[in-house]
């Protein structure tokens, strides 16, 4: 009996870690072959990063090592393989996964401990490799593999996915994991394979080609029942475009809803939604929402600049349509979040500011997520011709994984991020990052959102003009805002110098935060100082623009804005009196009236523990927008009108 070990290292997020799903798929299919199952013993997969030396010791007599390679485990996987080859030179080491390069010049010279690379889908390839291992070990006869001596033609894609059995339904997945106390497992889950879009920054389409293939409803429904029975709280859907198969995905949503309502599990379903989102996916989202498993629907814009979108071959919807779509989602009670990518070739500082102005003027799209542009190993963006034509420069940066634990991280991992192109310099990108931070923290998270609306409506000050003045204020003032500014400026400098983006504040818990989330938490924890320093800023803004605004009106506006923020309180209901009818002014675009009005609403997050409060409000609560309230949801009571 030959011994097979495997690795699919991952990170802890709180108390959660992903199942080794890719390895599970490979092993489950391989074991359907009687010759394989009777000759090979598949040992548990290495997933915990803090046990590298123990993993190496366990592997001293293994015959085969299977490595599932991703950008977040590439360095630790290479170290594992290198050391196992040193202590066990006869071990056949096989690498597969998205981080395995398609172009392998010098790869085997630089990584002599790797014996075989697998390109593309691995289930059928691994079965053939194991059968050949029992014979002459002439792997050059197998499609889809590469060694230092040969590279074979690609393996034909699997057209009938139903012949690939489930690692969940067979319980193979439980055989492959080491159970730890106080650690729960997240289930990665494919319902289909393929992506029809050619976006240059993504390797999804290049890895699976364009055509979609799917598993049967029967198998998927049984897997949903398995998740529920095994009390799997979080399902991470690996489809590139959930909702693209509308009728089928509606049936999946219905099943998830029914099972979750009946048994309480799963608790959450997260997916990358169809790129060209339309009202057609609203029924799917509604079913998931009815089952209490949906946080929000992603609306991936990536950029609002036509030049950048054309450069990255990203088909997109016009913003007018996007705005209508988000309004439809909001009217249906479905939270959404919007995604943008900084550093796409073709973007400029001015085009980025213009896009932020458009989004900030119409924030019906819910939460806003903004990311650096990564250059993935096999993405079209990473081809020499594309890099040269767009003059793209990138740096090797410690990998950014928000909300991952600061503990048990093992060997550092890295990713490549763009720092300049023909359309922007690194200094430009630093400005883009700063504007992105300020829009996320102060506008999207609600600290200044309605202040900007007031100044735009009453004084024709644009949103970006408002925030340009605010950044100037941060440089010269001694306020809670300058404190955050003085944190984020060196953070940006370090990030684009290749020092990484993970931000840890011990007062906020033992995780790495997204800097915008940490900034928001620090700002709202001191409500009285937030109010006082907001007043200082508005006085600065007024003086800068020669404005004369009634002090009582301004204070009432500030109090109303802060009232809408989720802040720590033990009170179930928040209630406060204001001198003006702000709800009508902002929601209905009505005239500002001097009416003493009481507003109230149910507090969204009640949690005594300050760390957990932060988690629930801006980590778990970011997608559904738990950090603020939109004024149209306020209960209103007119006390009296001043004549």
Order of alpha helices (4+ residues) and beta strands (2+ residues): beta-beta-alpha-alpha-beta-alpha-beta-alpha-beta-alpha-beta-alpha-beta-alpha-beta-beta-alpha-beta-alpha-beta-alpha-beta-alpha-beta-alpha-alpha-beta-alpha-beta-alpha-beta-beta-alpha-alpha-alpha-alpha-alpha-alpha-alpha-beta-alpha-beta-alpha-beta
